Amino acid sequence: MRKELVKFTNKEVEYIFDGSFTELPLTHQRDKIIIVTDENLYKYHADKMEGFAVIKLPAGEGFKQQRTVDDIITQLLELQADKNSIIVGVGGGVVTDMAGYAASIYKRGVKLILVPTSILAMVDAAIGGKNGVDVGPFKNMVGTIYQPEQLIFDYSFLHTLPHEEWVNGFAEIIKHACIKDAHFFEMLVGKTLIDFKNDPTLLANLIEKNVAVKTGIVLSDEFETGERKLLNFGHTIGHAIENLYDLPHGHAVSIGMVAAATISEQLSNFPAASKQRLIQLLEQYHLPVHLSFDKEAIWDILLMDKKRENNSMNFILLNSIGDAVVTPIPLVQLKDLIEQCL
């Protein structure tokens, strides 16, 4: 177990790597802990949650809506949760998003601990304080930035993670390499998904590496006025197709990264050979790289994207692998690029 204290603007967050969820009662009052998880995870890990108050949510992105958070709050009231209660979000990115959102607004804020249980949540979704819900097909339209007290990385939860969720998580890992670290990209080229699944030390190092990349970006721009926008590489088109076509988040981001690389070729002189290397790496980790989609329907969703400012979209482009840039693209030009290039 390794602990690291990270100082954000309004809170110090304790990262506990290779920690144990079951040790929570040793450091926190058991009767103040309320676990928020989903039905799938509870099915496999009910024994770990025995003796705690548990709020079980239906599983899946389709339930990442305000009505589900309203249900969490109703159950918190029924449990007579007070200002000293601790909400513990145990699950993938959907759970950590909704647990964080609920904790930030219940009684104007209660303590929050996150226990990410998927690769995607460990390397991305649970880090940085962002939370929220979708509104219909529009991703993450409502939410807050609210840091937890602790992030507990309990790798034992990965033992029951389905293979497709390992694949899903590697999209965000590859994204981090693309925007920040060419050497990391080369390391991924030399490995396979099976290598990481079969080597606990290699996997732990991978998770810590990604946590460091994302944390470093968030510390430099916690409230997303500049550099933090780089984390949206692949997410502009990715978010637009995710809910419209009911895609796993990582699959949508993978397709979105290839689309962003194509636009980078046009606007940022991103080499065609580098784009091909990105495609090959995504395929190496079993991620999709293309989707035939309804461009008009996607455009209607893009117009509501949070990265839009007036008549332009803050789009994340690559100059080279490991070097990303935020580029405002006029909407008229972006629509032409989508029509012609994708």
C-alpha positions as CSV (number, residue, x, y, z in Angstrom):
1,M,0.0,0.0,0.0
2,R,1.3,3.5,-0.9
3,K,-0.4,6.8,0.2
4,E,0.0,10.1,-1.5
5,L,-1.6,13.4,-0.5
6,V,-2.6,15.7,-3.3
7,K,-3.5,19.4,-2.6
8,F,-6.3,20.7,-4.8
9,T,-7.7,24.3,-4.5
10,N,-10.2,23.6,-1.7
11,K,-9.2,20.2,-0.4
12,E,-6.3,17.7,0.2
13,V,-7.2,14.3,-1.3
14,E,-5.5,11.2,-0.1
15,Y,-4.7,8.7,-2.8
16,I,-4.3,5.1,-1.4
17,F,-2.7,2.9,-4.0
18,D,-3.1,-0.9,-3.6
19,G,-5.5,-0.1,-0.7
20,S,-8.2,-2.2,0.7
21,F,-11.9,-1.2,0.7
22,T,-12.5,-3.6,3.6
23,E,-10.3,-1.5,5.9
24,L,-12.6,1.5,5.8
25,P,-14.1,0.8,9.2
26,L,-10.6,1.0,10.7
27,T,-10.4,4.7,9.8
28,H,-14.0,5.8,9.6
29,Q,-17.1,5.3,11.8
30,R,-19.0,2.4,10.2
31,D,-22.5,3.7,11.0
32,K,-21.7,7.0,9.2
33,I,-20.7,5.2,5.9
34,I,-23.2,4.9,3.2
35,I,-22.1,3.0,0.1
36,V,-23.4,3.9,-3.3
37,T,-22.8,1.1,-5.9
38,D,-24.5,-0.6,-8.7
39,E,-26.4,-3.9,-8.9
40,N,-23.7,-5.6,-11.1
41,L,-20.8,-4.9,-8.7
42,Y,-22.9,-5.7,-5.6
43,K,-23.7,-9.1,-7.1
44,Y,-20.0,-10.0,-7.1
45,H,-18.9,-8.2,-3.9
46,A,-21.8,-8.2,-1.5
47,D,-19.7,-9.9,1.1
48,K,-17.3,-6.9,1.2
49,M,-20.3,-4.5,1.8
50,E,-21.9,-6.6,4.6
51,G,-22.7,-4.5,7.6
52,F,-22.8,-1.2,5.7
53,A,-25.8,0.8,4.6
54,V,-25.9,0.3,0.8
55,I,-27.7,2.2,-2.0
56,K,-27.8,0.0,-5.1
57,L,-28.3,1.6,-8.5
58,P,-29.3,0.1,-11.8
59,A,-26.1,-0.5,-13.8
60,G,-25.2,1.3,-17.0
61,E,-24.8,4.7,-18.7
62,G,-28.5,4.8,-19.5
63,F,-29.2,5.4,-15.8
64,K,-26.7,8.2,-15.4
65,Q,-29.6,10.7,-15.2
66,Q,-30.9,13.2,-12.7
67,R,-33.7,10.9,-11.7
68,T,-31.1,8.4,-10.4
69,V,-29.4,11.0,-8.4
70,D,-32.8,12.1,-7.0
71,D,-33.3,8.5,-6.0
72,I,-29.9,8.4,-4.2
73,I,-31.0,11.6,-2.3
74,T,-34.3,10.1,-1.4
75,Q,-32.6,7.0,0.0
76,L,-30.1,9.2,1.9
77,L,-33.1,10.9,3.6
78,E,-34.7,7.6,4.4
79,L,-31.4,6.5,6.0
80,Q,-31.3,9.8,8.0
81,A,-27.9,10.7,6.6
82,D,-26.6,13.9,8.2
83,K,-23.8,16.3,7.6
84,N,-21.3,13.9,9.2
85,S,-22.3,11.0,6.9
86,I,-19.7,9.7,4.4
87,I,-20.8,8.7,0.9
88,V,-18.6,6.0,-0.5
89,G,-18.9,5.5,-4.2
90,V,-17.8,2.0,-5.1
91,G,-18.0,1.2,-8.8
92,G,-17.0,2.3,-12.3
93,G,-17.2,5.8,-13.8
94,V,-21.0,6.0,-13.8
95,V,-21.2,5.2,-10.1
96,T,-18.3,7.5,-9.1
97,D,-19.9,10.4,-11.1
98,M,-23.3,10.0,-9.5
99,A,-22.0,9.4,-6.0
100,G,-19.8,12.5,-6.3
101,Y,-22.6,14.6,-7.6
102,A,-25.0,13.4,-4.9
103,A,-22.4,14.1,-2.2
104,S,-21.8,17.6,-3.5
105,I,-25.4,18.7,-3.3
106,Y,-26.9,16.6,-0.4
107,K,-27.2,19.1,2.5
108,R,-24.9,21.4,0.5
109,G,-22.0,18.9,0.7
110,V,-21.1,15.8,2.7
111,K,-17.8,13.8,2.8
112,L,-17.1,11.7,-0.1
113,I,-14.7,8.7,-0.7
114,L,-14.3,7.1,-4.1
115,V,-13.4,3.5,-4.7
116,P,-13.0,3.1,-8.5
117,T,-13.4,-0.6,-9.5
118,S,-12.9,-0.5,-13.3
119,I,-9.8,0.4,-15.3
120,L,-11.6,3.4,-16.8
121,A,-12.6,4.7,-13.4
122,M,-9.1,4.1,-11.8
123,V,-7.2,5.9,-14.6
124,D,-9.7,8.6,-15.4
125,A,-13.3,9.0,-14.2
126,A,-12.7,9.1,-10.5
127,I,-9.7,11.5,-10.6
128,G,-10.1,15.3,-10.6
129,G,-13.4,16.0,-9.0
130,K,-15.7,16.2,-12.0
131,N,-19.0,14.5,-11.6
132,G,-22.5,14.7,-13.1
133,V,-25.2,13.2,-15.2
134,D,-26.4,13.1,-18.8
135,V,-29.5,14.9,-20.1
136,G,-30.9,12.6,-22.8
137,P,-28.2,12.1,-25.4
138,F,-26.1,15.0,-24.1
139,K,-23.2,13.9,-22.0
140,N,-22.4,15.3,-18.5
141,M,-24.6,18.4,-18.9
142,V,-25.3,18.8,-15.2
143,G,-22.8,18.3,-12.4
144,T,-20.2,19.9,-10.2
145,I,-16.5,19.8,-9.4
146,Y,-16.2,18.2,-5.9
147,Q,-13.1,16.5,-4.6
148,P,-13.3,13.4,-2.4
149,E,-11.5,13.0,0.9
150,Q,-9.9,9.8,-0.3
151,L,-9.4,7.8,-3.5
152,I,-8.9,4.1,-2.7
153,F,-7.4,2.0,-5.5
154,D,-8.3,-1.5,-4.5
155,Y,-7.0,-3.7,-7.3
156,S,-8.9,-6.8,-6.0
157,F,-12.0,-5.4,-7.6
158,L,-10.4,-5.9,-11.0
159,H,-10.5,-9.7,-10.5
160,T,-14.2,-9.7,-11.5
161,L,-13.9,-7.0,-14.2
162,P,-15.2,-8.4,-17.5
163,H,-12.7,-8.5,-20.4
164,E,-14.7,-5.9,-22.4
165,E,-14.3,-3.4,-19.5
166,W,-10.5,-3.8,-19.6
167,V,-10.7,-3.0,-23.2
168,N,-13.0,0.0,-22.5
169,G,-10.5,1.4,-20.0
170,F,-7.5,1.3,-22.3
171,A,-9.0,4.0,-24.5
172,E,-8.3,6.6,-21.8
173,I,-4.9,5.2,-21.1
174,I,-4.0,5.6,-24.8
175,K,-5.5,9.1,-24.7
176,H,-3.1,10.1,-21.9
177,A,-0.1,8.9,-23.9
178,C,-1.3,10.8,-27.0
179,I,-1.7,14.1,-25.3
180,K,1.2,14.1,-22.9
181,D,3.8,11.4,-23.2
182,A,5.3,9.9,-26.4
183,H,7.6,7.6,-24.3
184,F,4.5,6.2,-22.6
185,F,2.9,5.6,-26.1
186,E,6.0,3.6,-27.1
187,M,5.7,1.5,-23.9
188,L,2.1,0.7,-24.8
189,V,3.2,-0.3,-28.3
190,G,5.5,-2.9,-26.8
191,K,2.9,-4.5,-24.5
192,T,-0.5,-6.2,-24.9
193,L,-3.6,-6.2,-22.8
194,I,-2.8,-9.7,-21.6
195,D,0.6,-8.5,-20.3
196,F,-1.1,-6.1,-18.0
197,K,-3.8,-8.5,-16.9
198,N,-1.3,-11.2,-16.0
199,D,1.3,-9.0,-14.2
200,P,0.0,-7.2,-11.1
201,T,3.1,-5.1,-10.7
202,L,3.0,-3.9,-14.3
203,L,-0.7,-3.1,-13.9
204,A,-0.2,-1.2,-10.7
205,N,2.6,0.8,-12.3
206,L,0.3,1.5,-15.3
207,I,-2.5,2.8,-13.1
208,E,-0.2,5.0,-11.0
209,K,1.3,6.4,-14.2
210,N,-2.1,7.4,-15.6
211,V,-3.2,8.8,-12.2
212,A,0.0,10.9,-12.2
213,V,-0.7,12.2,-15.8
214,K,-4.3,13.2,-15.1
215,T,-3.6,14.6,-11.7
216,G,-0.8,16.7,-13.0
217,I,-3.1,18.2,-15.6
218,V,-5.9,18.8,-13.1
219,L,-3.5,20.5,-10.6
220,S,-2.5,23.0,-13.3
221,D,-6.1,23.8,-14.2
222,E,-8.6,22.4,-11.8
223,F,-11.6,24.3,-13.1
224,E,-10.9,23.7,-16.8
225,T,-10.0,27.1,-18.1
226,G,-7.0,25.9,-20.1
227,E,-4.8,22.8,-20.0
228,R,-7.4,20.5,-18.5
229,K,-9.3,20.7,-21.8
230,L,-6.6,18.5,-23.3
231,L,-8.2,15.6,-21.5
232,N,-11.1,16.0,-23.9
233,F,-9.0,14.6,-26.8
234,G,-11.4,12.2,-28.6
235,H,-14.3,13.2,-26.5
236,T,-16.0,15.8,-28.7
237,I,-17.1,13.4,-31.4
238,G,-16.8,10.5,-28.9
239,H,-19.5,11.9,-26.6
240,A,-21.7,12.7,-29.5
241,I,-21.8,9.1,-30.8
242,E,-21.7,7.4,-27.3
243,N,-25.3,7.9,-26.3
244,L,-26.7,8.1,-29.8
245,Y,-25.4,4.7,-30.7
246,D,-25.3,3.2,-27.2
247,L,-21.5,2.6,-27.3
248,P,-19.3,1.9,-24.3
249,H,-17.4,5.1,-23.4
250,G,-14.0,3.7,-24.3
251,H,-15.2,2.6,-27.7
252,A,-16.7,6.0,-28.4
253,V,-13.5,7.8,-27.3
254,S,-11.4,5.5,-29.4
255,I,-13.4,6.3,-32.5
256,G,-13.4,9.9,-31.5
257,M,-9.6,9.9,-31.2
258,V,-9.2,8.6,-34.8
259,A,-11.6,11.4,-35.9
260,A,-9.6,14.0,-34.0
261,A,-6.4,12.7,-35.5
262,T,-7.9,13.0,-39.0
263,I,-8.9,16.6,-38.3
264,S,-5.4,17.1,-36.9
265,E,-3.9,16.1,-40.2
266,Q,-5.9,18.9,-41.8
267,L,-5.4,21.7,-39.3
268,S,-2.3,20.8,-37.3
269,N,0.0,19.0,-39.8
270,F,-0.3,15.8,-37.7
271,P,1.7,13.2,-39.7
272,A,-0.4,10.6,-41.5
273,A,2.1,8.0,-40.3
274,S,1.5,9.0,-36.7
275,K,-2.3,8.7,-37.2
276,Q,-1.7,5.2,-38.6
277,R,0.4,4.3,-35.5
278,L,-2.5,5.5,-33.3
279,I,-5.0,3.4,-35.2
280,Q,-2.7,0.4,-34.9
281,L,-2.3,0.9,-31.1
282,L,-6.0,1.2,-30.6
283,E,-6.6,-2.0,-32.6
284,Q,-3.8,-3.7,-30.7
285,Y,-5.9,-3.2,-27.5
286,H,-9.0,-4.4,-29.3
287,L,-10.7,-1.0,-29.6
288,P,-12.8,0.1,-32.6
289,V,-11.5,2.8,-34.9
290,H,-14.4,3.5,-37.2
291,L,-18.1,4.0,-37.1
292,S,-20.5,5.0,-39.9
293,F,-22.7,7.5,-38.3
294,D,-25.5,10.0,-39.2
295,K,-23.5,13.2,-39.5
296,E,-26.5,15.5,-39.2
297,A,-27.7,13.8,-36.0
298,I,-24.1,14.0,-34.6
299,W,-23.9,17.7,-35.5
300,D,-27.1,18.5,-33.6
301,I,-25.5,16.9,-30.5
302,L,-22.2,18.6,-31.0
303,L,-23.9,22.0,-31.0
304,M,-24.8,21.4,-27.3
305,D,-21.2,20.3,-26.3
306,K,-19.8,22.0,-23.3
307,K,-16.6,22.9,-25.3
308,R,-18.6,25.1,-27.6
309,E,-18.0,28.9,-27.1
310,N,-20.2,31.1,-29.2
311,N,-19.6,30.2,-32.9
312,S,-16.5,28.0,-32.3
313,M,-15.7,24.7,-30.7
314,N,-12.6,24.1,-28.5
315,F,-11.3,21.0,-30.2
316,I,-8.3,19.0,-29.1
317,L,-5.8,18.4,-31.9
318,L,-2.4,16.6,-32.0
319,N,0.7,18.3,-33.3
320,S,2.5,15.0,-32.7
321,I,2.1,12.0,-30.5
322,G,2.6,13.3,-26.9
323,D,1.9,16.9,-27.9
324,A,-1.8,18.1,-27.9
325,V,-3.2,21.6,-28.3
326,V,-6.6,23.2,-27.7
327,T,-7.7,24.8,-31.0
328,P,-10.9,26.9,-31.4
329,I,-12.5,25.8,-34.7
330,P,-15.3,27.9,-36.2
331,L,-18.5,25.8,-36.3
332,V,-18.8,26.4,-40.1
333,Q,-15.4,25.0,-40.6
334,L,-15.9,22.1,-38.2
335,K,-19.1,21.0,-39.9
336,D,-17.3,21.0,-43.3
337,L,-14.4,18.9,-41.8
338,I,-16.9,16.4,-40.5
339,E,-18.7,16.2,-43.8
340,Q,-15.5,15.9,-45.9
341,C,-13.1,13.9,-43.6
342,L,-15.1,11.6,-41.4
